[in-house]
């Protein structure tokens, strides 16, 4: 079965993935795109980002950086929480970013194909769904996304307890408290993804 090498999603989170080069993904965010990668980490892959055009805002651990085409490629180590998006939604130029991973095992391209297959399929279904059916489609989509995340080494930050602690005014929890919050996030995400994958395994057996 043929797999797509060019994948695009419509506004407001406009994005195009160019997967024509093995182990190398070129991502384009046009002007006005509100797309963001979402805060996540990887456990078996080191990721690299290189900006080819425009400027991106990158959250890397506890740092927030602006990276432009004049900047060197940045390295994102395993277990490092990270997220990136356009530095300015209303900027005048497209933002183009090259992503790659070590090991270069093709998982990144497979991840983007599977991720967008779920999202675009759900978007198509939502266009004809109404009321309760819309919610069912949404739940179905998120479950399938969790299965993809589990299979492709992409762990989303689901609880956000460290952010909540800051909003509640708890800004100095100390190294032990901060480590505890971090591990709460890690184990909760692992648990949710493993449960989703287990449910998928059972469904695959019985359906």
DAHUJO-V870163 format. One record per residue. N is the residue number from 1. RES is the residue in one letter. PHI is phi in whole degrees, -180 to 180 (999 if undefined). NEAR is the number of other C-alpha atoms within 8 Angstrom. Layout:
n=N res=RES phi=PHI near=NEAR
n=N res=RES phi=PHI near=NEAR
This chain:
n=1 res=X phi=999 near=2
n=2 res=X phi=-69 near=3
n=3 res=X phi=-114 near=5
n=4 res=X phi=-70 near=7
n=5 res=X phi=-105 near=8
n=6 res=X phi=-126 near=9
n=7 res=X phi=-128 near=10
n=8 res=X phi=-128 near=8
n=9 res=X phi=-122 near=9
n=10 res=X phi=-81 near=7
n=11 res=X phi=-60 near=7
n=12 res=X phi=-83 near=8
n=13 res=X phi=-104 near=10
n=14 res=X phi=-60 near=14
n=15 res=X phi=-163 near=13
n=16 res=X phi=-129 near=11
n=17 res=X phi=-108 near=13
n=18 res=X phi=-106 near=11
n=19 res=X phi=-110 near=12
n=20 res=X phi=-71 near=7
n=21 res=X phi=-96 near=7
n=22 res=X phi=-56 near=8
n=23 res=X phi=63 near=12
n=24 res=X phi=-151 near=12
n=25 res=X phi=-114 near=15
n=26 res=X phi=-104 near=11
n=27 res=X phi=-112 near=12
n=28 res=X phi=-116 near=11
n=29 res=X phi=-113 near=13
n=30 res=X phi=-73 near=10
n=31 res=X phi=-55 near=11
n=32 res=X phi=90 near=9
n=33 res=X phi=-72 near=13
n=34 res=X phi=-98 near=11
n=35 res=X phi=-63 near=11
n=36 res=X phi=-141 near=9
n=37 res=X phi=-71 near=7
n=38 res=X phi=82 near=8
n=39 res=X phi=-74 near=9
n=40 res=X phi=-159 near=11
n=41 res=X phi=-147 near=13
n=42 res=X phi=-122 near=12
n=43 res=X phi=-112 near=8
n=44 res=X phi=-124 near=6
n=45 res=X phi=-132 near=11
n=46 res=X phi=-94 near=12
n=47 res=X phi=-110 near=12
n=48 res=X phi=-128 near=11
n=49 res=X phi=-122 near=12
n=50 res=X phi=-132 near=12
n=51 res=X phi=-82 near=17
n=52 res=X phi=-95 near=10
n=53 res=X phi=-155 near=11
n=54 res=X phi=84 near=11
n=55 res=X phi=-139 near=13
n=56 res=X phi=-119 near=14
n=57 res=X phi=-105 near=12
n=58 res=X phi=-121 near=12
n=59 res=X phi=-93 near=12
n=60 res=X phi=-130 near=12
n=61 res=X phi=65 near=7
n=62 res=X phi=-96 near=5
n=63 res=X phi=-103 near=6
n=64 res=X phi=-124 near=8
n=65 res=X phi=-124 near=8
n=66 res=X phi=-107 near=9
n=67 res=X phi=-119 near=11
n=68 res=X phi=-119 near=11
n=69 res=X phi=-66 near=11
n=70 res=X phi=-86 near=6
n=71 res=X phi=-86 near=8
n=72 res=X phi=-72 near=6
n=73 res=X phi=-58 near=8
n=74 res=X phi=-104 near=7
n=75 res=X phi=-103 near=8
n=76 res=X phi=-117 near=11
n=77 res=X phi=-70 near=8
n=78 res=X phi=-54 near=11
n=79 res=X phi=72 near=7
n=80 res=X phi=-84 near=10
n=81 res=X phi=-69 near=10
n=82 res=X phi=-153 near=13
n=83 res=X phi=-159 near=12
n=84 res=X phi=-146 near=11
n=85 res=X phi=-161 near=11
n=86 res=X phi=-58 near=14
n=87 res=X phi=-69 near=8
n=88 res=X phi=-140 near=7
n=89 res=X phi=-61 near=9
n=90 res=X phi=-95 near=6
n=91 res=X phi=-62 near=8
n=92 res=X phi=-82 near=5
n=93 res=X phi=-122 near=8
n=94 res=X phi=-66 near=11
n=95 res=X phi=-102 near=15
n=96 res=X phi=-125 near=12
n=97 res=X phi=-131 near=12
n=98 res=X phi=-100 near=12
n=99 res=X phi=-115 near=12
n=100 res=X phi=-149 near=12
n=101 res=X phi=-135 near=12
n=102 res=X phi=-123 near=8
n=103 res=X phi=-69 near=6
n=104 res=X phi=-87 near=8
n=105 res=X phi=-108 near=7
n=106 res=X phi=83 near=8
n=107 res=X phi=-65 near=9
n=108 res=X phi=-60 near=13
n=109 res=X phi=-63 near=12
n=110 res=X phi=-63 near=9
n=111 res=X phi=-60 near=11
n=112 res=X phi=-66 near=9
n=113 res=X phi=-64 near=11
n=114 res=X phi=-69 near=9
n=115 res=X phi=-57 near=10
n=116 res=X phi=-74 near=9
n=117 res=X phi=-61 near=8
n=118 res=X phi=-67 near=11
n=119 res=X phi=-65 near=9
n=120 res=X phi=-69 near=9
n=121 res=X phi=-65 near=8
n=122 res=X phi=-67 near=11
n=123 res=X phi=-63 near=8
n=124 res=X phi=-65 near=8
n=125 res=X phi=-69 near=9
n=126 res=X phi=-66 near=10
n=127 res=X phi=-65 near=6
n=128 res=X phi=-113 near=6
n=129 res=X phi=-85 near=9
n=130 res=X phi=-139 near=7
n=131 res=X phi=57 near=6
n=132 res=X phi=-59 near=6
n=133 res=X phi=-62 near=8
n=134 res=X phi=-62 near=10
n=135 res=X phi=-67 near=8
n=136 res=X phi=-62 near=8
n=137 res=X phi=-61 near=12
n=138 res=X phi=-64 near=9
n=139 res=X phi=-65 near=8
n=140 res=X phi=-59 near=8
n=141 res=X phi=-63 near=11
n=142 res=X phi=-66 near=8
n=143 res=X phi=-63 near=9
n=144 res=X phi=-64 near=10
n=145 res=X phi=-65 near=10
n=146 res=X phi=-61 near=12
n=147 res=X phi=-65 near=12
n=148 res=X phi=-63 near=11
n=149 res=X phi=-57 near=13
n=150 res=X phi=-64 near=12
n=151 res=X phi=-72 near=7
n=152 res=X phi=-115 near=10
n=153 res=X phi=56 near=10
n=154 res=X phi=-134 near=11
n=155 res=X phi=-103 near=12
n=156 res=X phi=-77 near=10
n=157 res=X phi=-80 near=11
n=158 res=X phi=-98 near=7
n=159 res=X phi=-82 near=7
n=160 res=X phi=70 near=8
n=161 res=X phi=-69 near=8
n=162 res=X phi=-68 near=9
n=163 res=X phi=-67 near=7
n=164 res=X phi=-63 near=8
n=165 res=X phi=-59 near=10
n=166 res=X phi=-66 near=9
n=167 res=X phi=-68 near=7
n=168 res=X phi=-83 near=6
n=169 res=X phi=89 near=6
n=170 res=X phi=-90 near=8
n=171 res=X phi=-104 near=6
n=172 res=X phi=-129 near=4
n=173 res=X phi=-83 near=8
n=174 res=X phi=84 near=6
n=175 res=X phi=-64 near=6
n=176 res=X phi=-68 near=7
n=177 res=X phi=-64 near=8
n=178 res=X phi=-66 near=10
n=179 res=X phi=-64 near=8
n=180 res=X phi=-63 near=8
n=181 res=X phi=-62 near=10
n=182 res=X phi=-61 near=9
n=183 res=X phi=-68 near=8
n=184 res=X phi=-59 near=8
n=185 res=X phi=-62 near=13
n=186 res=X phi=-62 near=9
n=187 res=X phi=-71 near=8
n=188 res=X phi=-66 near=10
n=189 res=X phi=-62 near=13
n=190 res=X phi=-61 near=9
n=191 res=X phi=-63 near=8
n=192 res=X phi=-61 near=9
n=193 res=X phi=-67 near=13
n=194 res=X phi=-70 near=9
n=195 res=X phi=-65 near=8
n=196 res=X phi=-59 near=12
n=197 res=X phi=-68 near=11
n=198 res=X phi=-66 near=8
n=199 res=X phi=-62 near=8
n=200 res=X phi=-61 near=9
n=201 res=X phi=-64 near=8
n=202 res=X phi=-65 near=8
n=203 res=X phi=-61 near=8
n=204 res=X phi=-64 near=7
n=205 res=X phi=-73 near=6
n=206 res=X phi=-92 near=5
n=207 res=X phi=-99 near=4
